[in-house]
Amino acid sequence: MTVFFMEYQEKNNIYYQVVFYYFPWISALFIIFALSSQPATELPDIQNIYLDKIAHIIEFFVLGICTVRVFRLWVDMKGVAGNNRIIFIYLFSFIFVVLFGLIDEIHQIYIEGRQFDLIDLVMDAVGMILVLILYKVIIDSKTSMQLTRAIGNKEDLKP
């Protein structure tokens, strides 16, 4: 059973990509759009305005993680390296998520009792910025650990 599962863990395997990359990404997009499609009369009455803004941050944080993962997969498949890799993954992920938030806010204009809210769009961007900070911290820590190991190994080889 584990051999079967391990065979499908390869990033180049289409089933693995669909289950672990595309399905979560498309699900996050769909859930956000479905939630914003509900008329205001069907939404729970939130007394605390900050709770709504925190919900936007969380929704778009999850979407941001899914988007960065998919964009990283695309870059790995195309073999992009260096600064172009960083620009493509993080800049285009940010642009994609913020544009999706903008489209979502425009879409709400046509839903009964809902309206375009610039603060919601800013909170969507904050969720994505938190993703970028998280990835920066993770990547920097991995890179510095690899560099420390490399320096340590070189010093061991010196006479």
C-alpha positions in Angstrom: 0.0 0.0 0.0 2.8 2.5 0.9 4.6 1.6 -2.3 1.5 2.4 -4.3 1.1 5.8 -2.5 4.7 6.7 -2.8 4.5 6.2 -6.6 1.9 8.8 -6.8 3.8 11.3 -4.8 6.0 12.4 -7.6 5.5 16.0 -8.6 5.5 15.1 -12.3 2.6 12.8 -11.8 -0.6 14.4 -13.0 -2.7 12.7 -10.3 -0.5 14.0 -7.6 -0.6 17.5 -9.1 -4.4 17.4 -9.3 -5.0 16.1 -5.8 -2.3 18.1 -3.9 -2.0 21.3 -6.0 -4.9 22.1 -8.3 -7.8 20.7 -6.2 -7.0 22.8 -3.1 -6.4 25.9 -5.3 -9.6 25.6 -7.3 -11.5 24.7 -4.1 -10.3 27.9 -2.4 -11.3 30.0 -5.4 -14.7 28.3 -5.5 -15.4 28.6 -1.8 -14.5 32.3 -1.7 -16.7 33.0 -4.8 -19.6 31.0 -3.3 -19.4 32.8 0.0 -19.4 36.2 -1.7 -22.4 35.2 -3.8 -24.7 34.9 -0.9 -27.1 37.8 -0.4 -26.6 39.9 2.7 -29.9 38.6 4.1 -28.5 35.0 4.2 -25.3 36.0 6.0 -24.9 35.8 9.7 -25.2 39.1 11.5 -21.6 39.9 12.5 -21.7 42.5 15.3 -17.9 42.9 15.3 -16.6 44.5 12.1 -13.1 43.2 12.8 -14.3 39.6 12.6 -15.3 40.2 9.0 -11.9 41.7 8.2 -10.1 38.8 9.9 -12.3 36.4 7.8 -11.1 38.1 4.6 -7.4 37.8 5.8 -7.8 34.1 6.5 -9.7 33.3 3.3 -7.1 35.0 1.2 -4.2 33.6 3.3 -5.4 30.1 2.4 -5.9 31.1 -1.3 -2.4 32.7 -1.3 -0.8 29.5 0.0 -2.6 27.5 -2.7 -1.7 30.0 -5.4 2.0 30.1 -4.5 2.1 26.3 -4.4 0.6 26.1 -7.9 2.8 28.8 -9.3 5.9 27.1 -7.8 4.8 23.9 -9.5 4.5 25.6 -12.9 7.9 27.2 -12.4 9.5 23.8 -11.5 7.9 22.2 -14.5 9.2 24.9 -16.8 12.7 24.9 -15.3 12.8 28.6 -14.5 15.7 29.5 -12.3 17.3 32.5 -10.5 15.6 35.8 -10.1 13.0 35.1 -12.8 11.7 32.2 -10.6 11.3 34.5 -7.6 9.5 37.2 -9.6 7.2 34.8 -11.3 6.2 32.9 -8.2 5.7 35.7 -5.7 4.9 38.8 -7.9 2.4 36.9 -10.1 0.9 35.1 -7.1 0.3 38.4 -5.4 -1.1 40.0 -8.6 -3.4 36.9 -9.2 -4.8 36.9 -5.6 -5.4 40.6 -5.5 -7.0 40.6 -8.9 -9.2 37.7 -7.8 -10.1 39.8 -4.7 -10.9 42.8 -6.9 -13.1 40.7 -9.2 -14.8 39.2 -6.1 -15.6 42.7 -4.7 -16.9 43.9 -8.1 -19.0 40.7 -8.3 -20.6 41.6 -4.9 -22.0 44.8 -6.4 -24.5 42.6 -8.2 -25.5 40.6 -5.1 -28.5 41.8 -3.1 -27.5 43.7 0.0 -23.7 43.5 -0.8 -21.4 46.2 -2.0 -17.8 46.9 -3.1 -15.7 47.5 0.0 -12.2 48.8 -0.5 -11.2 47.8 3.0 -12.1 44.2 2.2 -9.9 44.3 -0.8 -7.0 45.7 1.4 -7.6 42.8 3.9 -7.4 40.4 1.0 -4.0 41.8 0.0 -2.9 41.6 3.7 -3.7 37.9 3.7 -1.5 37.5 0.6 1.3 39.6 2.1 1.3 37.4 5.2 1.8 34.4 2.8 4.7 36.1 1.1 6.3 36.9 4.5 5.7 33.3 5.6 7.4 31.9 2.5 10.2 34.4 2.8 10.9 33.3 6.4 10.8 29.6 5.4 12.9 30.0 2.3 15.5 32.2 4.1 15.8 29.8 7.0 16.3 26.8 4.6 18.8 28.7 2.6 20.8 29.9 5.6 20.8 26.3 7.0 22.1 25.0 3.7 24.7 27.7 3.6 25.8 26.9 7.2 26.2 23.2 6.3 28.1 24.1 3.1 30.5 26.3 5.0 30.9 23.8 7.8 31.7 21.0 5.2 34.3 23.2 3.5 36.0 23.9 6.8 36.2 20.2 7.6 38.0 19.7 4.3 40.7 22.3 5.0 44.1 20.9 6.2 
